[in-house]
Amino acid sequence: MAPRYKRILLKLSGEVLAGGASFGIDAERVRALAAEVAEVAHTGVQLGIVLGGGNFFRGVAAAARQMDRVTADSMGMLATVINCLALQDALEKQGMPTRVMTAIQMPQVAEPYIRRRAIRHMEKGRIVVFGGGTSNPFFSTDSAGSLRALEIGAEILAKATGVDGVYDKDPRKHPDAVRYDRVTYSEMLAKNLAVMDASAVAMCRDNNMPIVVFNLTTHGNIMRMSMGEPVGTIIGN
Ligand code: UDP
């Protein structure tokens, strides 16, 4: 079966690398994730991946404990790079050529993010892992996901999370929560549905970038999503 998309921007939160623990990196979890991603890449889909850093550090949480927000956000952005290097290592162990590109320059560690070069890597069959968020404080890696999806001309922003889509309320707190198969950007924003941050959703709305929110913890879901099977919730117009 042929994949539905030619190019996908996959947004993964840092927590997906942490496995059972909510902190740090679980090597077996990263290996399993890389194996799934590599399988998808072998079908010919071009993949860009934006990784979060929440398994190490979240700026907003540190700011709530009196830390300067801009400094805290810089720490969060650096945390994403640690995750990117772990994922690159695991993907390369799966035989997938992978490049890490960072929005904050650190050329001894990874390539600087240059849009055309990122596209070229993907055209050559390399997975590109984007680190450093947007390089700006007060943003999240969801916004980095929207931004990179638009910049690289992805057909969809695929946000993989721990829940299987967008619900009318938090399904972890409310057993009667109802999942949407489809929801509009405006509804997401008006109802303040918290699965993705508002600036990321608004950027996609303004530029017609479809989003799919799906559960990463179900094995095989990245492949199903890339084949266009109905996993999770589609956010569109
Ligand atoms: N961050 C930032 N600007 C960005 C992206 C991320 O300042 O463009 C910081 C912010 O402090 C955030 C942290 O990096 O809390 C980690 O990113 P995020 O919370 O989005 O990670 P995730 O929840 O996806 O693991």
Boltz pocket constraint, residues with backbone or C-beta under 6 A from the ligand:
constraints:
  - pocket:
      binder: B
      contacts: [[A, 12], [A, 13], [A, 14], [A, 15], [A, 51], [A, 52], [A, 53], [A, 54], [A, 55], [A, 57], [A, 58], [A, 59], [A, 60], [A, 72], [A, 73], [A, 74], [A, 75], [A, 76], [A, 77], [A, 78], [A, 79], [A, 80], [A, 132], [A, 133], [A, 134], [A, 135], [A, 136], [A, 137], [A, 138], [A, 139], [A, 140], [A, 141], [A, 142], [A, 143], [A, 144]]
      max_distance: 6.0
